[in-house]
Amino acid sequence: MDVMKAVKERRSIRHFLKKDIPDEIIDKLIEALIWAPSAGNLQSRKFYFVKDAKLKQEIARAAFGQNFIAEAPLTIVACTDNKISKRYGDRGAHLYSIQDVSVSIMAMMLVAHEAGLGTVWVGAFNEWEVFEILQMPDNLRPVAIVPVGYPARTPSAPRRVSKNEAVEIRY
């Protein structure tokens, strides 16, 4: 698939078909997460792949009732790992690790789109509740939730800012 085409066609999907995702595709999603670049190649991130219906419902409640999280066949909880601070200090823990998770999610979303799957980035949730639900170790911090599944419907493209609004070139 043409990468620019995938970037432009990918949409935030909040309605999913009740259809399982084949293991081969899940493996590709995992590969995309792992192969994304990271600060100092420390790979300071961890991803929880949640298929259990009860856990997904608890996560949806912790996400202020965003029930589409529970309706997706797969929900990924993306976490930073503060062990990066051993090398990069506070900037590593509070910035680089979030950037590492972000670039991993974008890579995974593009691979998901190529496979015919829909995704949506969810940032509105109670971190502590998700931390507790998944019984995470203290070094992890959940920073994003990404439901994944086959789209039941795909919204049209939202308006984008102009190139002049988005970019300033200095010579």
Residue, then its C-alpha position, 0 to 999 in steps of 0.5 A: m500500500d502507498v504510505m501517503k495514501a494510507v496516511k490520508e485514508r486512515r480514519s478514527i473508527r468508533h463502530f466495529l463489526k463483531k468479527d475476530i482479527p486473525d492471529e497473523i494480522i495481530d502479529k503484524l500489529i505487534e511487529a509494527l509496534i516493536w519496529a517503530p523508532s525509539a529514543g536511544n533505541l531503549q524501546s521504553r514502552k509496553f503494550y497490553f493486548v486485551k481481548d477479554a470482554k470483562l477487562k475491555q468493559e472495565i477499561a471502557r468504564a475507566a475511559f469515561g464510558q466510551n463503550f466502543i472500547a469494549e465493542a472492539p475485538l481488540t483493545i491495546v493499552a499503550c504504556t510508557d516505561n519510566k526505566i528510560s529515566k536511567r539514561y535520559g532523566d526526567r526528559g526521558a520519562h516525561l517526553y521521550s517515552i511518550q514520543d516512543v509510544s506515539v510513534s509506535i501507535m502510528a506505525m501500528m495504525l497504518v499497518a492496521h489500516e493496510a489490513g482493513l482494520g480500523t483504529v482510534w486513539v483514545g486519550a481520555f481515561n483515568e490512568w490510575e484505574v487502567f493501571e489498576i485494572l491491568q495490574m501494571p508494575d510501577n514502572l509503567r504508565p498507560v498513556a493511550i488506549v487503541p481499540v482495533g477492529y473491522p470498521a462497521r462504518t467509516p467517517s468522511a475525512p475531517r477538514r485539515v488546516s492549510k499547509n501555510e497554517a501548519v508549516e512555517i519554512r525559514y530560509 
